[in-house]
Amino acid sequence: MKKLKVGIVGAGNIAQNAHLPAYAKLKDRIEVAAIADINLDRAKEAAEKYGIPQVFSNVDELLAGCDVDYIDICTWNSAHAPVAIAAAKAKKDILCEKPMADSLENALAMQKAVEENGVKFMMAVVTRYSTEAQTAHEMQKAGAFGDIYFARTAYTRRRGTPLGWFTDTALSGGGPVIDIGVHCIDRTWFLMGRPKPVSVSASTSYAIGNYQTKGVTRWCSLDKDTQVNFNTEDSAVALVRFENGAVMVAEISWAQNAPAESYVRLYGSKAGAAFDPLTVYGENEAGYLSDSTVTCGGDGEDIFYNEILYFADCLCGEKEILSPVEDGVSVQKILDGIYRSAAEGKEVTL
């Protein structure tokens, strides 16, 4: 089996705390041949820590100076499109961290570049790659839930607004909707069978703002001292309608005066499901209600490892891409719809 070479663009938190540790476990399958970051010192620090032989200050230098099989995009959101387009034009396959882009316009530009250049593209939406999600996905395809007509999902924090570029819309494209909302929306939509989204009705709030609450920890980007703008929403609620008549309700927040929650609940004509642990709500063979816990995965599961290994298998022709560019665009349409609906105060079509 061919050993793959990857070039990582972006040496921030998601690269150093998630992708690079996963690559370290996959060193027999994938060589991290180069890393690039606009902060060259940061790229050098990551290279020294993980034994990466080549360091560059941007994607163009990396593509010109190092022969890799694919590019792994770990930058802030507004850089996803230019990096992906450069990689596609260089005929390199692409693994791109969520969200696909900072805007629908840029996501569509990425899709065009990928399709015109015939490269493989996989969205790094890591919650699809847990054993639990994979098991539920196979159950859904086999018809275990029947027709999924409704779903509820949430990813909310009581106080959990990150510091740094995350709160600067020029770099992020939005707040919790585009940062953590993409996780619960994508996983729920995926497990519903990826029906075509047709409209969104949503509301966003800015009630909490840049809080100074004591005794809480906050995720920090490595640029927290230089990127200080705060112009994103605190939270959002959305109702998404799909072409097949199904509906999803999503609640998302970085900051609210309520308990934190993270869940996906599916409601099907034959059975429903909840997660963490995967539990199926249906009827048994005798016709009585039944709640069945499906054992899969585990607390120590490294879903970033699962995700990157899955992409490596795709590049080697062993698997089909499970989160392709089309899915990235569809989810970006939902995110865009949430912001448009909130701004216009009415339901919007996608």
GUKOL-71196 format. One record per residue (C-alpha): residue number from 1; residue in three letters; y, x, z. Coordinates in nm, 3 decimals, padded with zeros to 5 digits, always signed. Example, Ala and Ser with C-alpha at 12.3 -4.5 7.8 and 13.67 -1.06 7.14 Angstrom:
<nodes>
+-----+-----+---------+---------+---------+
!   i !  aa !       y !       x !       z !
+-----+-----+---------+---------+---------+
!   1 ! ALA ! -00.450 ! +01.230 ! +00.780 !
!   2 ! SER ! -00.106 ! +01.367 ! +00.714 !
+-----+-----+---------+---------+---------+
</nodes>
This chain:
<nodes>
+-----+-----+---------+---------+---------+
!   i !  aa !       y !       x !       z !
+-----+-----+---------+---------+---------+
!   1 ! MET ! +00.000 ! +00.000 ! +00.000 !
!   2 ! LYS ! +00.342 ! +00.133 ! -00.098 !
!   3 ! LYS ! +00.567 ! +00.239 ! +00.189 !
!   4 ! LEU ! +00.903 ! +00.069 ! +00.144 !
!   5 ! LYS ! +01.244 ! +00.228 ! +00.188 !
!   6 ! VAL ! +01.535 ! +00.028 ! +00.330 !
!   7 ! GLY ! +01.905 ! +00.096 ! +00.351 !
!   8 ! ILE ! +02.081 ! -00.085 ! +00.634 !
!   9 ! VAL ! +02.445 ! -00.186 ! +00.591 !
!  10 ! GLY ! +02.614 ! -00.253 ! +00.923 !
!  11 ! ALA ! +02.537 ! -00.055 ! +01.240 !
!  12 ! GLY ! +02.659 ! -00.311 ! +01.493 !
!  13 ! ASN ! +02.476 ! -00.506 ! +01.760 !
!  14 ! ILE ! +02.236 ! -00.701 ! +01.540 !
!  15 ! ALA ! +02.123 ! -00.381 ! +01.369 !
!  16 ! GLN ! +02.096 ! -00.169 ! +01.680 !
!  17 ! ASN ! +01.948 ! -00.431 ! +01.914 !
!  18 ! ALA ! +01.724 ! -00.628 ! +01.677 !
!  19 ! HIS ! +01.658 ! -00.484 ! +01.331 !
!  20 ! LEU ! +01.629 ! -00.114 ! +01.412 !
!  21 ! PRO ! +01.389 ! -00.166 ! +01.707 !
!  22 ! ALA ! +01.174 ! -00.382 ! +01.475 !
!  23 ! TYR ! +01.177 ! -00.111 ! +01.206 !
!  24 ! ALA ! +01.068 ! +00.141 ! +01.469 !
!  25 ! LYS ! +00.754 ! -00.068 ! +01.520 !
!  26 ! LEU ! +00.705 ! -00.087 ! +01.142 !
!  27 ! LYS ! +00.750 ! +00.282 ! +01.062 !
!  28 ! ASP ! +00.412 ! +00.298 ! +00.887 !
!  29 ! ARG ! +00.521 ! +00.022 ! +00.646 !
!  30 ! ILE ! +00.896 ! +00.077 ! +00.611 !
!  31 ! GLU ! +01.115 ! +00.387 ! +00.622 !
!  32 ! VAL ! +01.478 ! +00.340 ! +00.722 !
!  33 ! ALA ! +01.615 ! +00.586 ! +00.465 !
!  34 ! ALA ! +01.987 ! +00.530 ! +00.519 !
!  35 ! ILE ! +02.244 ! +00.341 ! +00.721 !
!  36 ! ALA ! +02.607 ! +00.262 ! +00.636 !
!  37 ! ASP ! +02.899 ! +00.133 ! +00.838 !
!  38 ! ILE ! +03.275 ! +00.129 ! +00.787 !
!  39 ! ASN ! +03.284 ! +00.299 ! +01.127 !
!  40 ! LEU ! +03.113 ! +00.622 ! +01.024 !
!  41 ! ASP ! +03.082 ! +00.749 ! +01.382 !
!  42 ! ARG ! +02.887 ! +00.436 ! +01.475 !
!  43 ! ALA ! +02.654 ! +00.483 ! +01.178 !
!  44 ! LYS ! +02.597 ! +00.846 ! +01.281 !
!  45 ! GLU ! +02.516 ! +00.741 ! +01.638 !
!  46 ! ALA ! +02.260 ! +00.487 ! +01.515 !
!  47 ! ALA ! +02.113 ! +00.742 ! +01.274 !
!  48 ! GLU ! +02.072 ! +00.999 ! +01.550 !
!  49 ! LYS ! +01.913 ! +00.747 ! +01.785 !
!  50 ! TYR ! +01.662 ! +00.617 ! +01.530 !
!  51 ! GLY ! +01.605 ! +00.928 ! +01.318 !
!  52 ! ILE ! +01.767 ! +00.795 ! +01.001 !
!  53 ! PRO ! +01.815 ! +01.080 ! +00.750 !
!  54 ! GLN ! +02.120 ! +00.964 ! +00.554 !
!  55 ! VAL ! +02.452 ! +00.813 ! +00.668 !
!  56 ! PHE ! +02.723 ! +00.651 ! +00.458 !
!  57 ! SER ! +03.050 ! +00.469 ! +00.515 !
!  58 ! ASN ! +02.987 ! +00.175 ! +00.278 !
!  59 ! VAL ! +02.728 ! +00.008 ! +00.058 !
!  60 ! ASP ! +02.853 ! +00.166 ! -00.265 !
!  61 ! GLU ! +02.806 ! +00.516 ! -00.126 !
!  62 ! LEU ! +02.460 ! +00.425 ! +00.001 !
!  63 ! LEU ! +02.350 ! +00.280 ! -00.332 !
!  64 ! ALA ! +02.478 ! +00.585 ! -00.518 !
!  65 ! GLY ! +02.340 ! +00.840 ! -00.275 !
!  66 ! CYS ! +02.001 ! +00.707 ! -00.167 !
!  67 ! ASP ! +01.710 ! +00.549 ! -00.353 !
!  68 ! VAL ! +01.594 ! +00.246 ! -00.154 !
!  69 ! ASP ! +01.378 ! -00.056 ! -00.230 !
!  70 ! TYR ! +01.602 ! -00.305 ! -00.053 !
!  71 ! ILE ! +01.922 ! -00.350 ! +00.142 !
!  72 ! ASP ! +01.926 ! -00.507 ! +00.488 !
!  73 ! ILE ! +02.267 ! -00.669 ! +00.552 !
!  74 ! CYS ! +02.373 ! -00.657 ! +00.919 !
!  75 ! THR ! +02.752 ! -00.674 ! +00.880 !
!  76 ! TRP ! +02.998 ! -00.933 ! +01.003 !
!  77 ! ASN ! +02.986 ! -01.254 ! +00.801 !
!  78 ! SER ! +03.274 ! -01.194 ! +00.562 !
!  79 ! ALA ! +03.104 ! -00.877 ! +00.431 !
!  80 ! HIS ! +02.774 ! -01.045 ! +00.345 !
!  81 ! ALA ! +02.885 ! -01.152 ! -00.004 !
!  82 ! PRO ! +03.036 ! -00.822 ! -00.125 !
!  83 ! VAL ! +02.743 ! -00.621 ! +00.010 !
!  84 ! ALA ! +02.483 ! -00.857 ! -00.138 !
!  85 ! ILE ! +02.656 ! -00.869 ! -00.475 !
!  86 ! ALA ! +02.674 ! -00.489 ! -00.490 !
!  87 ! ALA ! +02.306 ! -00.463 ! -00.398 !
!  88 ! ALA ! +02.205 ! -00.724 ! -00.657 !
!  89 ! LYS ! +02.399 ! -00.547 ! -00.931 !
!  90 ! ALA ! +02.216 ! -00.227 ! -00.835 !
!  91 ! LYS ! +01.886 ! -00.417 ! -00.878 !
!  92 ! LYS ! +01.797 ! -00.386 ! -00.510 !
!  93 ! ASP ! +01.620 ! -00.661 ! -00.319 !
!  94 ! ILE ! +01.806 ! -00.808 ! -00.023 !
!  95 ! LEU ! +01.739 ! -00.915 ! +00.335 !
!  96 ! CYS ! +02.053 ! -01.083 ! +00.469 !
!  97 ! GLU ! +02.130 ! -01.176 ! +00.829 !
!  98 ! LYS ! +02.236 ! -01.532 ! +00.898 !
!  99 ! PRO ! +02.460 ! -01.707 ! +00.806 !
! 100 ! MET ! +02.437 ! -01.648 ! +00.433 !
! 101 ! ALA ! +02.814 ! -01.602 ! +00.408 !
! 102 ! ASP ! +03.147 ! -01.690 ! +00.566 !
! 103 ! SER ! +03.204 ! -01.970 ! +00.313 !
! 104 ! LEU ! +03.019 ! -02.185 ! +00.063 !
! 105 ! GLU ! +03.213 ! -02.024 ! -00.221 !
! 106 ! ASN ! +03.086 ! -01.680 ! -00.124 !
! 107 ! ALA ! +02.731 ! -01.807 ! -00.072 !
! 108 ! LEU ! +02.733 ! -01.946 ! -00.427 !
! 109 ! ALA ! +02.864 ! -01.613 ! -00.559 !
! 110 ! MET ! +02.574 ! -01.438 ! -00.384 !
! 111 ! GLN ! +02.324 ! -01.681 ! -00.536 !
! 112 ! LYS ! +02.466 ! -01.620 ! -00.882 !
! 113 ! ALA ! +02.439 ! -01.242 ! -00.845 !
! 114 ! VAL ! +02.082 ! -01.265 ! -00.713 !
! 115 ! GLU ! +01.968 ! -01.491 ! -00.995 !
! 116 ! GLU ! +02.150 ! -01.302 ! -01.272 !
! 117 ! ASN ! +02.000 ! -00.971 ! -01.163 !
! 118 ! GLY ! +01.650 ! -01.097 ! -01.088 !
! 119 ! VAL ! +01.625 ! -00.949 ! -00.739 !
! 120 ! LYS ! +01.440 ! -01.088 ! -00.439 !
! 121 ! PHE ! +01.652 ! -01.232 ! -00.159 !
! 122 ! MET ! +01.546 ! -01.352 ! +00.184 !
! 123 ! MET ! +01.766 ! -01.508 ! +00.448 !
! 124 ! ALA ! +01.706 ! -01.352 ! +00.788 !
! 125 ! VAL ! +01.695 ! -01.682 ! +00.978 !
! 126 ! VAL ! +01.477 ! -01.543 ! +01.251 !
! 127 ! THR ! +01.379 ! -01.867 ! +01.426 !
! 128 ! ARG ! +01.169 ! -01.966 ! +01.123 !
! 129 ! TYR ! +00.943 ! -01.669 ! +01.191 !
! 130 ! SER ! +00.813 ! -01.749 ! +01.539 !
! 131 ! THR ! +00.445 ! -01.834 ! +01.552 !
! 132 ! GLU ! +00.544 ! -02.173 ! +01.693 !
! 133 ! ALA ! +00.773 ! -02.253 ! +01.399 !
! 134 ! GLN ! +00.514 ! -02.130 ! +01.150 !
! 135 ! THR ! +00.247 ! -02.347 ! +01.312 !
! 136 ! ALA ! +00.471 ! -02.656 ! +01.306 !
! 137 ! HIS ! +00.565 ! -02.582 ! +00.945 !
! 138 ! GLU ! +00.198 ! -02.579 ! +00.842 !
! 139 ! MET ! +00.139 ! -02.901 ! +01.037 !
! 140 ! GLN ! +00.433 ! -03.067 ! +00.862 !
! 141 ! LYS ! +00.305 ! -02.961 ! +00.518 !
! 142 ! ALA ! -00.041 ! -03.098 ! +00.607 !
! 143 ! GLY ! +00.112 ! -03.437 ! +00.695 !
! 144 ! ALA ! +00.046 ! -03.424 ! +01.070 !
! 145 ! PHE ! +00.382 ! -03.584 ! +01.148 !
! 146 ! GLY ! +00.388 ! -03.830 ! +00.858 !
! 147 ! ASP ! +00.739 ! -03.891 ! +00.722 !
! 148 ! ILE ! +00.997 ! -03.719 ! +00.942 !
! 149 ! TYR ! +01.281 ! -03.969 ! +00.945 !
! 150 ! PHE ! +01.495 ! -03.832 ! +01.231 !
! 151 ! ALA ! +01.556 ! -03.507 ! +01.416 !
! 152 ! ARG ! +01.773 ! -03.398 ! +01.705 !
! 153 ! THR ! +01.870 ! -03.039 ! +01.773 !
! 154 ! ALA ! +02.103 ! -02.849 ! +02.001 !
! 155 ! TYR ! +02.213 ! -02.497 ! +02.074 !
! 156 ! THR ! +02.476 ! -02.516 ! +02.345 !
! 157 ! ARG ! +02.614 ! -02.280 ! +02.605 !
! 158 ! ARG ! +02.817 ! -02.372 ! +02.908 !
! 159 ! ARG ! +03.010 ! -02.046 ! +02.881 !
! 160 ! GLY ! +02.889 ! -01.808 ! +02.614 !
! 161 ! THR ! +03.167 ! -01.731 ! +02.369 !
! 162 ! PRO ! +03.114 ! -01.382 ! +02.226 !
! 163 ! LEU ! +03.387 ! -01.119 ! +02.217 !
! 164 ! GLY ! +03.512 ! -00.940 ! +01.910 !
! 165 ! TRP ! +03.502 ! -01.041 ! +01.544 !
! 166 ! PHE ! +03.303 ! -01.360 ! +01.619 !
! 167 ! THR ! +03.624 ! -01.544 ! +01.719 !
! 168 ! ASP ! +03.825 ! -01.422 ! +01.419 !
! 169 ! THR ! +03.768 ! -01.668 ! +01.133 !
! 170 ! ALA ! +03.885 ! -01.410 ! +00.878 !
! 171 ! LEU ! +03.571 ! -01.211 ! +00.960 !
! 172 ! SER ! +03.331 ! -01.478 ! +01.087 !
! 173 ! GLY ! +03.417 ! -01.786 ! +00.881 !
! 174 ! GLY ! +03.397 ! -02.002 ! +01.193 !
! 175 ! GLY ! +03.286 ! -02.025 ! +01.553 !
! 176 ! PRO ! +02.964 ! -02.153 ! +01.714 !
! 177 ! VAL ! +02.878 ! -02.374 ! +01.416 !
! 178 ! ILE ! +02.837 ! -02.075 ! +01.185 !
! 179 ! ASP ! +02.715 ! -01.835 ! +01.454 !
! 180 ! ILE ! +02.449 ! -02.017 ! +01.658 !
! 181 ! GLY ! +02.457 ! -02.361 ! +01.497 !
! 182 ! VAL ! +02.303 ! -02.207 ! +01.187 !
! 183 ! HIS ! +01.994 ! -02.124 ! +01.396 !
! 184 ! CYS ! +01.918 ! -02.474 ! +01.524 !
! 185 ! ILE ! +02.027 ! -02.648 ! +01.202 !
! 186 ! ASP ! +01.822 ! -02.418 ! +00.981 !
! 187 ! ARG ! +01.507 ! -02.434 ! +01.194 !
! 188 ! THR ! +01.525 ! -02.813 ! +01.223 !
! 189 ! TRP ! +01.589 ! -02.864 ! +00.851 !
! 190 ! PHE ! +01.306 ! -02.624 ! +00.767 !
! 191 ! LEU ! +01.064 ! -02.810 ! +00.994 !
! 192 ! MET ! +01.173 ! -03.144 ! +00.847 !
! 193 ! GLY ! +01.045 ! -03.020 ! +00.511 !
! 194 ! ARG ! +01.383 ! -02.908 ! +00.371 !
! 195 ! PRO ! +01.507 ! -03.246 ! +00.239 !
! 196 ! LYS ! +01.819 ! -03.233 ! +00.023 !
! 197 ! PRO ! +02.135 ! -03.278 ! +00.238 !
! 198 ! VAL ! +02.380 ! -03.531 ! +00.093 !
! 199 ! SER ! +02.650 ! -03.596 ! +00.355 !
! 200 ! VAL ! +02.785 ! -03.486 ! +00.692 !
! 201 ! SER ! +02.992 ! -03.659 ! +00.958 !
! 202 ! ALA ! +03.115 ! -03.419 ! +01.225 !
! 203 ! SER ! +03.370 ! -03.342 ! +01.492 !
! 204 ! THR ! +03.477 ! -03.007 ! +01.636 !
! 205 ! SER ! +03.660 ! -02.939 ! +01.962 !
! 206 ! TYR ! +03.898 ! -02.668 ! +02.080 !
! 207 ! ALA ! +03.925 ! -02.787 ! +02.441 !
! 208 ! ILE ! +03.803 ! -02.477 ! +02.630 !
! 209 ! GLY ! +03.952 ! -02.195 ! +02.424 !
! 210 ! ASN ! +03.961 ! -01.832 ! +02.534 !
! 211 ! TYR ! +03.845 ! -01.901 ! +02.888 !
! 212 ! GLN ! +03.876 ! -01.657 ! +03.177 !
! 213 ! THR ! +03.588 ! -01.799 ! +03.381 !
! 214 ! LYS ! +03.459 ! -01.552 ! +03.637 !
! 215 ! GLY ! +03.095 ! -01.457 ! +03.687 !
! 216 ! VAL ! +02.974 ! -01.511 ! +03.330 !
! 217 ! THR ! +02.848 ! -01.255 ! +03.082 !
! 218 ! ARG ! +02.948 ! -01.251 ! +02.715 !
! 219 ! TRP ! +02.784 ! -01.105 ! +02.406 !
! 220 ! CYS ! +03.014 ! -00.831 ! +02.277 !
! 221 ! SER ! +03.046 ! -00.704 ! +01.923 !
! 222 ! LEU ! +03.096 ! -00.331 ! +01.901 !
! 223 ! ASP ! +03.449 ! -00.402 ! +01.773 !
! 224 ! LYS ! +03.556 ! -00.601 ! +02.078 !
! 225 ! ASP ! +03.849 ! -00.368 ! +02.154 !
! 226 ! THR ! +04.001 ! -00.387 ! +01.808 !
! 227 ! GLN ! +03.929 ! -00.744 ! +01.692 !
! 228 ! VAL ! +04.112 ! -00.976 ! +01.930 !
! 229 ! ASN ! +04.194 ! -01.292 ! +01.730 !
! 230 ! PHE ! +04.069 ! -01.618 ! +01.881 !
! 231 ! ASN ! +04.098 ! -01.908 ! +01.638 !
! 232 ! THR ! +03.755 ! -02.071 ! +01.632 !
! 233 ! GLU ! +03.618 ! -02.399 ! +01.765 !
! 234 ! ASP ! +03.442 ! -02.429 ! +02.103 !
! 235 ! SER ! +03.185 ! -02.685 ! +01.999 !
! 236 ! ALA ! +03.078 ! -02.940 ! +01.742 !
! 237 ! VAL ! +02.859 ! -03.242 ! +01.693 !
! 238 ! ALA ! +02.728 ! -03.342 ! +01.350 !
! 239 ! LEU ! +02.523 ! -03.610 ! +01.181 !
! 240 ! VAL ! +02.359 ! -03.492 ! +00.858 !
! 241 ! ARG ! +02.211 ! -03.741 ! +00.609 !
! 242 ! PHE ! +01.944 ! -03.642 ! +00.358 !
! 243 ! GLU ! +01.848 ! -03.776 ! +00.018 !
! 244 ! ASN ! +01.513 ! -03.908 ! +00.147 !
! 245 ! GLY ! +01.688 ! -04.121 ! +00.410 !
! 246 ! ALA ! +01.619 ! -03.887 ! +00.702 !
! 247 ! VAL ! +01.895 ! -03.798 ! +00.950 !
! 248 ! MET ! +01.961 ! -03.498 ! +01.175 !
! 249 ! VAL ! +02.193 ! -03.493 ! +01.476 !
! 250 ! ALA ! +02.309 ! -03.149 ! +01.593 !
! 251 ! GLU ! +02.507 ! -03.042 ! +01.899 !
! 252 ! ILE ! +02.650 ! -02.691 ! +01.911 !
! 253 ! SER ! +02.875 ! -02.508 ! +02.154 !
! 254 ! TRP ! +02.986 ! -02.171 ! +02.282 !
! 255 ! ALA ! +03.169 ! -02.331 ! +02.573 !
! 256 ! GLN ! +03.150 ! -02.677 ! +02.731 !
! 257 ! ASN ! +03.144 ! -02.837 ! +03.074 !
! 258 ! ALA ! +02.779 ! -02.935 ! +03.058 !
! 259 ! PRO ! +02.440 ! -02.768 ! +03.098 !
! 260 ! ALA ! +02.323 ! -02.528 ! +02.829 !
! 261 ! GLU ! +02.050 ! -02.660 ! +02.599 !
! 262 ! SER ! +01.840 ! -02.533 ! +02.312 !
! 263 ! TYR ! +01.588 ! -02.763 ! +02.148 !
! 264 ! VAL ! +01.445 ! -02.916 ! +01.832 !
! 265 ! ARG ! +01.287 ! -03.263 ! +01.835 !
! 266 ! LEU ! +01.120 ! -03.413 ! +01.533 !
! 267 ! TYR ! +01.045 ! -03.785 ! +01.494 !
! 268 ! GLY ! +00.781 ! -03.874 ! +01.236 !
! 269 ! SER ! +00.599 ! -04.190 ! +01.131 !
! 270 ! LYS ! +00.265 ! -04.049 ! +01.254 !
! 271 ! ALA ! +00.375 ! -03.814 ! +01.532 !
! 272 ! GLY ! +00.673 ! -03.632 ! +01.675 !
! 273 ! ALA ! +00.719 ! -03.280 ! +01.807 !
! 274 ! ALA ! +00.918 ! -03.077 ! +02.055 !
! 275 ! PHE ! +00.920 ! -02.702 ! +02.104 !
! 276 ! ASP ! +00.902 ! -02.425 ! +02.365 !
! 277 ! PRO ! +00.614 ! -02.502 ! +02.397 !
! 278 ! LEU ! +00.512 ! -02.682 ! +02.078 !
! 279 ! THR ! +00.410 ! -03.032 ! +02.189 !
! 280 ! VAL ! +00.295 ! -03.309 ! +01.957 !
! 281 ! TYR ! +00.358 ! -03.672 ! +02.056 !
! 282 ! GLY ! +00.126 ! -03.915 ! +01.879 !
! 283 ! GLU ! -00.187 ! -04.122 ! +01.925 !
! 284 ! ASN ! -00.542 ! -04.003 ! +01.984 !
! 285 ! GLU ! -00.856 ! -04.113 ! +01.799 !
! 286 ! ALA ! -00.910 ! -04.395 ! +02.049 !
! 287 ! GLY ! -00.565 ! -04.538 ! +01.974 !
! 288 ! TYR ! -00.392 ! -04.432 ! +02.295 !
! 289 ! LEU ! -00.066 ! -04.236 ! +02.319 !
! 290 ! SER ! -00.126 ! -03.865 ! +02.347 !
! 291 ! ASP ! +00.081 ! -03.555 ! +02.422 !
! 292 ! SER ! -00.084 ! -03.239 ! +02.290 !
! 293 ! THR ! +00.041 ! -02.887 ! +02.361 !
! 294 ! VAL ! -00.037 ! -02.643 ! +02.081 !
! 295 ! THR ! -00.093 ! -02.290 ! +02.207 !
! 296 ! CYS ! +00.071 ! -02.033 ! +01.981 !
! 297 ! GLY ! +00.297 ! -01.730 ! +02.006 !
! 298 ! GLY ! +00.406 ! -01.608 ! +02.344 !
! 299 ! ASP ! +00.697 ! -01.501 ! +02.559 !
! 300 ! GLY ! +00.674 ! -01.141 ! +02.438 !
! 301 ! GLU ! +00.678 ! -01.226 ! +02.068 !
! 302 ! ASP ! +00.923 ! -01.017 ! +01.862 !
! 303 ! ILE ! +01.043 ! -01.258 ! +01.596 !
! 304 ! PHE ! +01.263 ! -00.996 ! +01.430 !
! 305 ! TYR ! +00.950 ! -00.787 ! +01.381 !
! 306 ! ASN ! +00.774 ! -01.095 ! +01.238 !
! 307 ! GLU ! +01.062 ! -01.163 ! +01.001 !
! 308 ! ILE ! +01.094 ! -00.809 ! +00.864 !
! 309 ! LEU ! +00.717 ! -00.769 ! +00.828 !
! 310 ! TYR ! +00.708 ! -01.099 ! +00.639 !
! 311 ! PHE ! +00.973 ! -00.972 ! +00.397 !
! 312 ! ALA ! +00.781 ! -00.647 ! +00.347 !
! 313 ! ASP ! +00.472 ! -00.852 ! +00.259 !
! 314 ! CYS ! +00.681 ! -01.050 ! +00.010 !
! 315 ! LEU ! +00.808 ! -00.733 ! -00.158 !
! 316 ! CYS ! +00.449 ! -00.609 ! -00.187 !
! 317 ! GLY ! +00.341 ! -00.933 ! -00.353 !
! 318 ! GLU ! +00.132 ! -01.057 ! -00.060 !
! 319 ! LYS ! +00.346 ! -01.358 ! +00.036 !
! 320 ! GLU ! +00.608 ! -01.589 ! -00.111 !
! 321 ! ILE ! +00.960 ! -01.580 ! +00.034 !
! 322 ! LEU ! +00.991 ! -01.852 ! +00.296 !
! 323 ! SER ! +01.372 ! -01.853 ! +00.330 !
! 324 ! PRO ! +01.499 ! -01.797 ! -00.025 !
! 325 ! VAL ! +01.854 ! -01.788 ! -00.156 !
! 326 ! GLU ! +01.843 ! -02.161 ! -00.235 !
! 327 ! ASP ! +01.778 ! -02.238 ! +00.132 !
! 328 ! GLY ! +02.067 ! -02.017 ! +00.237 !
! 329 ! VAL ! +02.300 ! -02.212 ! +00.008 !
! 330 ! SER ! +02.169 ! -02.550 ! +00.128 !
! 331 ! VAL ! +02.231 ! -02.461 ! +00.494 !
! 332 ! GLN ! +02.572 ! -02.317 ! +00.402 !
! 333 ! LYS ! +02.657 ! -02.654 ! +00.243 !
! 334 ! ILE ! +02.576 ! -02.825 ! +00.575 !
! 335 ! LEU ! +02.793 ! -02.578 ! +00.770 !
! 336 ! ASP ! +03.076 ! -02.622 ! +00.520 !
! 337 ! GLY ! +03.035 ! -02.999 ! +00.547 !
! 338 ! ILE ! +03.068 ! -02.986 ! +00.926 !
! 339 ! TYR ! +03.400 ! -02.805 ! +00.903 !
! 340 ! ARG ! +03.531 ! -03.024 ! +00.619 !
! 341 ! SER ! +03.430 ! -03.347 ! +00.792 !
! 342 ! ALA ! +03.592 ! -03.238 ! +01.118 !
! 343 ! ALA ! +03.912 ! -03.138 ! +00.940 !
! 344 ! GLU ! +03.932 ! -03.460 ! +00.737 !
! 345 ! GLY ! +03.816 ! -03.691 ! +01.017 !
! 346 ! LYS ! +03.558 ! -03.866 ! +00.801 !
! 347 ! GLU ! +03.211 ! -03.831 ! +00.647 !
! 348 ! VAL ! +03.202 ! -03.593 ! +00.350 !
! 349 ! THR ! +02.953 ! -03.562 ! +00.065 !
! 350 ! LEU ! +02.783 ! -03.232 ! -00.011 !
+-----+-----+---------+---------+---------+
</nodes>
